[in-house]
Amino acid sequence: MKQYFNNKKLITLLVSLMFFIGILWFSFNNFGSAPYLQQVVNDITSVAGRVVSKPINALNGLFSDINNLQNTFEENKELKSKLNELAEMQAELTTVTNENQKLQEELELQATLTDYNTISGTVIARNPDKWIDQVIIDRGSRDGLVNGMSVMSNNGLIGRVVEVNPTSSKVTLLTTNDEAAVYTSAEIALEDEILFGVINGYDTNRKALVMEQITSTATIEEGAEVISSGLGGLVPRGLLIGTVSEVSLDRHGLGQRVYIEPATDFEDIRFVTIINREAETVDELNDSADTEEESE
């Protein structure tokens, strides 16, 4: 029995030695390439890596796309904000440019009114329901304003002061529907005579002032200049009102009716010039005319 176990040990040792020699021989003959078992392990690891890496790479790509989308959204939001700021700046620039132009026109107007004392003002309120009737300006009794003073804007007569407060005043416009309030004496200078009449209305369809009660039947050409005559004691003489745009018969068919294109854009009145000068009355004008005749 003891000899059997010794033989078994010997056989086991020989088999182990042969197995070891076989491995050495196999490794020697396959030098430079990975052992077979290692290749199998490598293949399994490679397949497992590909299986695991694909969903991971997909998730990474998804997160990257989401991040890019978020960045694009933020960039678009920032661009829209900048565009809005640019639009606001453009609107402000346009407003400032228009206001500068209006102010320049008022300065040019004041330069022509050397015979009058003037007060500059700004429109601070205009009721949409009474858009063509009146405006509120930022000058009042503290600035020397009184009722009846003539008001100009953009080179043309626009109306007169009808209500005075300490720091503001109400101005009735020539375009008002109140005929009594708009009543203004005017004249048209022709080559050989001067025609007198009154501004007593406004035609909203034609956007033209209406002049009637004209003292002559002489032919009036379109484009003729219309100015205030100073008669009536309300408005000083020589203030530009507008130019003749159309001539027809009056409502009674007896005299001429003249339509006048205003020198002022009544839709856009921002700055005004108040004429601080008492107008000559009719009696004063007549006295002046009599004096001139006597001197002749």
C-alpha positions as CSV (number, residue, x, y, z in Angstrom):
1,M,0.0,0.0,0.0
2,K,2.9,2.3,0.9
3,Q,4.5,1.6,-2.4
4,Y,1.3,2.5,-4.2
5,F,1.1,5.9,-2.7
6,N,4.8,6.5,-3.6
7,N,4.1,5.5,-7.2
8,K,1.1,7.9,-7.3
9,K,3.2,10.8,-6.0
10,L,5.8,10.0,-8.7
11,I,3.2,9.9,-11.4
12,T,1.7,13.2,-10.2
13,L,5.2,14.8,-10.1
14,L,5.9,13.6,-13.6
15,V,2.6,14.8,-15.0
16,S,3.1,18.2,-13.3
17,L,6.6,18.4,-14.8
18,M,5.4,17.5,-18.2
19,F,2.6,20.1,-18.0
20,F,5.1,22.8,-16.9
21,I,7.4,21.8,-19.8
22,G,4.5,22.0,-22.2
23,I,3.6,25.5,-21.0
24,L,7.2,26.6,-21.4
25,W,7.3,25.1,-24.9
26,F,4.0,26.7,-25.8
27,S,5.1,30.1,-24.5
28,F,8.5,29.8,-26.3
29,N,6.8,29.0,-29.6
30,N,4.3,31.9,-29.2
31,F,6.8,34.5,-28.1
32,G,5.6,38.0,-28.9
33,S,1.9,37.2,-28.7
34,A,-0.3,37.1,-25.7
35,P,-1.0,33.8,-24.1
36,Y,-4.3,32.2,-25.2
37,L,-6.0,32.6,-21.9
38,Q,-4.9,36.2,-21.8
39,Q,-6.4,36.7,-25.3
40,V,-9.6,35.2,-24.2
41,V,-9.7,37.5,-21.2
42,N,-8.8,40.5,-23.4
43,D,-11.5,39.7,-25.9
44,I,-14.1,39.4,-23.1
45,T,-12.9,42.6,-21.5
46,S,-13.0,44.4,-24.9
47,V,-16.5,43.3,-25.7
48,A,-17.7,44.2,-22.2
49,G,-16.0,47.6,-22.5
50,R,-17.8,48.3,-25.8
51,V,-21.1,47.3,-24.4
52,V,-20.7,49.5,-21.4
53,S,-19.0,52.4,-23.2
54,K,-21.7,52.9,-25.9
55,P,-24.5,53.9,-23.5
56,I,-22.1,56.0,-21.5
57,N,-20.9,57.8,-24.6
58,A,-24.5,58.2,-25.7
59,L,-25.3,59.8,-22.3
60,N,-22.2,62.0,-22.5
61,G,-23.3,63.1,-26.0
62,L,-26.9,63.8,-24.7
63,F,-25.6,65.9,-21.8
64,S,-23.3,67.7,-24.2
65,D,-26.2,68.5,-26.6
66,I,-28.3,69.7,-23.6
67,N,-25.5,71.9,-22.5
68,N,-25.0,73.3,-26.0
69,L,-28.7,73.9,-26.3
70,Q,-28.7,75.7,-22.9
71,N,-25.8,77.8,-24.1
72,T,-27.6,78.7,-27.3
73,F,-30.7,79.6,-25.4
74,E,-28.7,81.9,-23.1
75,E,-26.9,83.5,-26.1
76,N,-30.2,84.1,-27.9
77,K,-31.7,85.6,-24.8
78,E,-28.7,87.9,-24.5
79,L,-28.9,88.8,-28.2
80,K,-32.6,89.7,-27.8
81,S,-31.9,91.8,-24.8
82,K,-29.2,93.7,-26.7
83,L,-31.5,94.1,-29.7
84,N,-34.2,95.5,-27.4
85,E,-31.6,97.9,-25.9
86,L,-30.5,98.9,-29.4
87,A,-34.1,99.6,-30.4
88,E,-34.7,101.7,-27.3
89,M,-31.5,103.6,-28.0
90,Q,-32.6,104.2,-31.6
91,A,-36.0,105.4,-30.5
92,E,-34.4,107.7,-27.9
93,L,-32.0,109.0,-30.6
94,T,-34.9,109.7,-33.0
95,T,-36.9,111.5,-30.2
96,V,-33.9,113.6,-29.3
97,T,-33.2,114.4,-32.9
98,N,-36.8,115.5,-33.5
99,E,-36.8,117.6,-30.3
100,N,-33.5,119.3,-31.4
101,Q,-35.1,120.0,-34.8
102,K,-38.2,121.5,-33.1
103,L,-36.0,123.6,-30.8
104,Q,-33.9,124.8,-33.7
105,E,-37.1,125.9,-35.5
106,E,-38.2,127.8,-32.3
107,L,-34.9,129.5,-32.2
108,E,-35.2,130.5,-35.8
109,L,-38.7,131.7,-35.2
110,Q,-37.6,133.9,-32.2
111,A,-34.8,135.4,-34.4
112,T,-37.5,136.7,-36.7
113,L,-39.6,138.2,-33.9
114,T,-37.3,141.0,-33.0
115,D,-40.2,143.4,-32.7
116,Y,-41.7,141.4,-29.9
117,N,-40.8,140.2,-26.5
118,T,-41.1,136.4,-26.4
119,I,-41.3,133.7,-23.8
120,S,-40.3,130.1,-24.6
121,G,-42.4,127.2,-23.3
122,T,-43.0,123.5,-23.6
123,V,-46.3,121.6,-24.1
124,I,-46.8,119.5,-21.0
125,A,-50.3,118.1,-21.6
126,R,-52.7,117.4,-24.5
127,N,-56.0,115.7,-24.0
128,P,-56.7,113.1,-26.7
129,D,-60.4,114.0,-26.6
130,K,-59.5,117.7,-27.2
131,W,-56.5,117.1,-29.4
132,I,-57.3,119.8,-31.9
133,D,-58.8,122.2,-29.4
134,Q,-56.1,123.0,-26.8
135,V,-52.8,122.3,-25.2
136,I,-51.3,123.0,-21.7
137,I,-47.9,124.7,-21.5
138,D,-45.4,125.0,-18.7
139,R,-45.6,128.8,-18.4
140,G,-47.9,130.9,-16.3
141,S,-48.5,134.1,-14.5
142,R,-45.1,133.8,-12.7
143,D,-43.5,134.0,-16.2
144,G,-45.6,137.1,-17.2
145,L,-48.3,135.4,-19.1
146,V,-51.8,136.9,-19.3
147,N,-55.0,135.9,-21.1
148,G,-55.1,136.7,-24.8
149,M,-51.4,136.4,-25.6
150,S,-50.6,134.9,-29.0
151,V,-48.8,131.6,-29.1
152,M,-46.6,130.3,-32.0
153,S,-44.9,127.1,-32.8
154,N,-42.7,125.9,-35.7
155,N,-42.8,129.3,-37.4
156,G,-46.6,129.6,-37.4
157,L,-49.4,131.0,-35.2
158,I,-51.2,128.2,-33.3
159,G,-53.6,130.0,-31.0
160,R,-53.7,132.2,-27.9
161,V,-53.7,131.9,-24.1
162,V,-57.2,131.5,-22.6
163,E,-56.5,130.4,-19.0
164,V,-53.5,131.4,-16.8
165,N,-52.3,129.6,-13.7
166,P,-49.2,130.4,-11.7
167,T,-47.0,127.8,-13.4
168,S,-49.1,126.7,-16.4
169,S,-51.5,128.0,-19.0
170,K,-54.1,126.7,-21.4
171,V,-53.8,127.6,-25.0
172,T,-56.8,127.4,-27.4
173,L,-55.7,126.3,-30.9
174,L,-56.8,127.7,-34.2
175,T,-58.0,124.3,-35.1
176,T,-60.7,124.2,-32.4
177,N,-64.3,123.7,-33.2
178,D,-65.2,126.8,-31.1
179,E,-65.7,129.5,-33.7
180,A,-65.6,132.3,-31.2
181,A,-62.3,131.1,-29.8
182,V,-60.6,130.7,-33.1
183,Y,-61.8,134.0,-34.5
184,T,-58.6,135.8,-35.7
185,S,-58.1,138.7,-38.0
186,A,-55.8,138.0,-41.0
187,E,-54.6,139.5,-44.2
188,I,-53.4,138.4,-47.6
189,A,-50.9,140.6,-49.5
190,L,-51.5,140.7,-53.2
191,E,-49.4,142.6,-55.7
192,D,-51.6,145.7,-55.7
193,E,-53.7,145.4,-52.6
194,I,-54.1,143.8,-49.2
195,L,-57.2,141.6,-48.5
196,F,-58.5,141.5,-45.0
197,G,-60.6,138.7,-43.5
198,V,-61.0,136.5,-40.4
199,I,-60.0,133.0,-39.5
200,N,-63.2,131.5,-38.2
201,G,-63.0,127.8,-38.5
202,Y,-61.0,124.6,-39.4
203,D,-61.9,122.1,-42.0
204,T,-60.9,118.7,-40.6
205,N,-61.2,116.9,-44.0
206,R,-58.9,119.4,-45.8
207,K,-56.8,119.9,-42.7
208,A,-57.0,123.6,-43.5
209,L,-57.9,126.8,-41.6
210,V,-60.9,128.7,-43.1
211,M,-60.8,132.4,-43.8
212,E,-64.0,134.3,-44.6
213,Q,-65.4,137.9,-44.6
214,I,-62.8,138.9,-47.2
215,T,-63.0,142.6,-48.1
216,S,-62.4,142.2,-51.8
217,T,-63.3,140.0,-54.8
218,A,-59.8,140.2,-56.2
219,T,-58.3,136.9,-57.4
220,I,-56.4,135.1,-54.8
221,E,-53.7,132.8,-56.0
222,E,-52.8,129.5,-54.3
223,G,-49.6,129.7,-52.3
224,A,-50.2,133.3,-51.2
225,E,-49.0,134.0,-47.7
226,V,-51.5,134.6,-44.9
227,I,-50.5,136.6,-41.8
228,S,-52.2,138.2,-38.8
229,S,-53.5,141.7,-39.5
230,G,-53.5,143.0,-36.0
231,L,-57.1,144.2,-36.3
232,G,-59.3,143.4,-33.3
233,G,-56.6,144.0,-30.7
234,L,-56.1,140.3,-29.9
235,V,-53.2,139.2,-32.2
236,P,-50.2,141.4,-33.2
237,R,-49.8,142.1,-36.9
238,G,-47.4,140.1,-39.0
239,L,-47.5,136.7,-37.4
240,L,-47.4,133.9,-40.1
241,I,-50.5,131.8,-40.2
242,G,-50.0,129.8,-43.4
243,T,-50.5,129.7,-47.2
244,V,-53.5,129.7,-49.4
245,S,-54.3,126.1,-50.5
246,E,-57.8,126.6,-52.1
247,V,-60.3,129.3,-52.8
248,S,-64.1,128.9,-53.2
249,L,-67.4,130.7,-52.4
250,D,-68.5,131.1,-48.8
251,R,-71.5,129.4,-47.3
252,H,-73.8,132.2,-48.6
253,G,-72.3,132.2,-52.1
254,L,-71.6,135.9,-51.9
255,G,-68.0,136.2,-50.9
256,Q,-64.8,134.2,-51.1
257,R,-63.8,131.5,-48.7
258,V,-60.1,130.8,-48.5
259,Y,-58.6,127.5,-47.2
260,I,-55.2,127.9,-45.5
261,E,-52.6,125.3,-45.1
262,P,-51.2,126.0,-41.6
263,A,-47.5,126.9,-41.2
264,T,-47.5,124.6,-38.2
265,D,-48.0,120.9,-37.9
266,F,-50.9,120.9,-35.4
267,E,-50.5,117.2,-34.8
268,D,-47.0,117.6,-33.4
269,I,-46.7,120.7,-31.1
270,R,-43.9,120.3,-28.5
271,F,-42.4,123.7,-28.0
272,V,-44.1,127.1,-28.2
273,T,-43.2,130.8,-28.3
274,I,-45.5,133.2,-26.5
275,I,-45.7,136.7,-27.8
276,N,-45.4,139.1,-24.9
277,R,-46.6,142.2,-26.5
278,E,-49.8,144.1,-26.5
279,A,-51.4,144.3,-30.0
280,E,-52.5,147.5,-31.6
281,T,-56.2,148.1,-31.3
282,V,-58.4,149.1,-34.3
283,D,-58.6,152.7,-33.0
284,E,-54.8,152.9,-32.7
285,L,-54.4,151.6,-36.3
286,N,-57.0,154.2,-37.5
287,D,-55.3,157.0,-35.6
288,S,-52.0,155.9,-37.2
289,A,-53.5,155.9,-40.7
290,D,-55.0,159.4,-40.1
291,T,-51.7,160.7,-39.0
292,E,-50.0,159.4,-42.1
293,E,-52.6,161.0,-44.3
294,E,-52.3,164.3,-42.6
295,S,-48.5,164.2,-43.0
296,E,-48.9,163.6,-46.7
